[in-house]
Structures are given as structure tokens and as C-alpha cells.
Amino acid sequence: MRIGILTGGGDCPGLNAVIRAVVRKGIMHYDDQFVGFMEGWRGVFENKTMEVNMDAIAGILPRGGTILRTSRTNPAKREGGLQRCMENLRTNGVEALIAIGGDDTMSVAQRMYELGLKVVGVPKTIDNDLMGTDFCFGFDTAVNTATEAIDRVHTTAEAHQRVIVVEVMGRDSGWIAVYSGIAGGADVILIPERPFDIEEVAERIRMRHARGRYFSIVVVAEGAKFATDAATAHGAPVVTDMGKDEFGHVRLGGIGQILAHELERRTGLETRNVVLGHIQRGGSPSAFDRVLASRYGIGAIDQVHKAEFGVMVALRGTDIVTIPLVDAIHKTRPVDPELVEVAMGLIDPIPTAPANK
Ligand code: F6P
């Protein structure tokens, strides 16, 4: 069979491991041939391809990024874009497509499926918030990177008796913040799912310092929001003024800096801000992510040969299953409330004022 493959959206460690697994099993067990579309859906739209054979995938398992490169191109936003993609797939003799990506990539895959494309999705987002799957590959690596950074920040915060705010990725959900915050022993963790009261955060830090601690670590997801109140007039995520991408996403950034400024002003404690940014998406995948990515890759190529399309492979508990593409798109998966409870159990409760009689 001649199968197309692409990687779309933000990159993350483990993309190459998926490609390798798909291609190895496809060539060695099913006698398949592969055509890679470069830079996500842009490669399908512009007909930019590369042959993906055993030589192309040699040595890529531990490599971050993606040999197929990626982009946030949305062909549905261009005049006749989806039809042109269908035509280019036909010209290349593609009988089925494996699309590796997140919500945006899957939403285009679903549109193409409705036009007749035989497509199987593989879930990918560093934020770990894709619906329908318990974990995305790349997330574990990002958490390890963020945890190591928090450990490093701890020692310098302690030496200088400072508060340090660490801003991590997490556009709509705080999975990286909660996991790395728990693993790194953060004193405050702020996530998009729970808008925060800045005065309450300041109070937690004051209380900790009143107990004799002389430094604090705050982990904040980039999409975290101030609760709306008259004093801060926030309530929306902090964004840069760079406009939106083709899927309508704003570019986030700046919450850590604002938070550091506000905390220093409110507590009188010297405060610094560190933004981890794309460091979390780079580098070699962890062993866990290599295994998960390989399982997804094998699941996807097996699915193509079962000839059941319009689905995405997913992890449910410890099993690889498939779910309809439509179940994975247009919504995000919030952090498990039980995890938030674990994080809350590790910090001081704020004493509630006695009720007035
Ligand atoms: O969607 C994943 C993500 O890493 C978000 O956490 C982040 O806001 C965004 O991508 C960054 O996108 P870009 O790589 O386009 O700057």
C-alpha cells in the first residue's frame, strides 16, 4: 500500500519515534511504501514531499523535532484548499494518510475524511490536553525538562532568598504546570482551569515566609488567568500583540513577568521570573515517550491495514485503542481534579476568617 504521513502543529519530542514505528512496521511487515508530506498540511497543499524509506528513518528514534518538519498551516482557510489537498494526495498515489498532530491537525483530518480520504490520526500535543487520550507523547519529556529547571531554580532562589516564578507551557490546561510543580516541589501552582486571586497567592507566600521559609517557587502555566476583580481588571490570558495563527490561536506570553512584578509589590520580597518556553518542546524524548510514540505508530499502521478510517489511536489506561476523530476535536481536556487536590494538599491552607457573629 502507498501511505502518506505528515506531522502538523507545534513539534514535540517523540514525533520521529512515531514516524519510525509506522515506517518500520509498514515496510517490514506489510510491504508498504511511504510518502512524507513536508511541514504538515502545507506540504499536502503545496505538494512538497519526500520519500520516507528505511534510510530516511535510520537513527531518528532519539532525535527531537520531526524529519518531516511541521507548520500550523490550515488548508481549509485557503480558497479550494481541501480539494487541492485531495488532488495532491491522489497525484502522489496515496491510498491512506497517517496524520500526526493535535486538535487542529485532527480537525483538518476530519474534514478530509468527510471528503473521502482514508485517514488515521495519531495524538500529539505537548500540553497533554487532547480529548480522548490519557497521555500524549512528548508530555513526559516536557515535564522532566520543567522539573529539572525548577530544581535548578530552587537552589538559586534559596541562595538569594527570592521568590522565583517559573512560566511553563499550557495554553488551555495546566498539565505541565501541575506535574512539574508537584515533582519540583513548587509552593504555588497556577493553571488556566482555575483563575487565581493575586492577593491570595501573595498571602500564601507571606504565610510561608512567616513560618521561617526564606524563598518560594511559583509555577504558572502560560495560559493561567487572573480572576477578574476591580484591582487587577484581568480575567483573560496574557497575550503578545502578534495576532493569531491560521487556527485562530493567540500567541500567549507574559503572565510570569506580570505575576513576578505583582508579587514583589504585594509581598515586598525580591522576585524573579523565568520563562521555559520552547526549551520544553526541544531535545531527545524520554524513554517513556519513545515507547508511547512507538506504540501509537504501530497502532496507526495496524489500523490502516484493518481498513477502518476516520479514527485516532489513543491511550486509555494502559491500552492503545481507537476513537472517532470527531471525539478528539474542538475541545480540550482539563487537568484531572484529583491531581489538583494532590497539589493543594502539599501547600498551606489559607485560614478562613472567622465568621462575624
Ligand atoms: O500548543 C502547544 C504549544 O506549545 C502551547 O503550549 C504554546 O502556547 C504554543 O504551542 C506555542 O506555539 P508556537 O510554537 O507556535 O510558538
Residues whose N, C-alpha, C, O or C-beta is under 5 A from the ligand:
A	BS01	F6P	G10 I126 D127 M169 G170 R171 L252
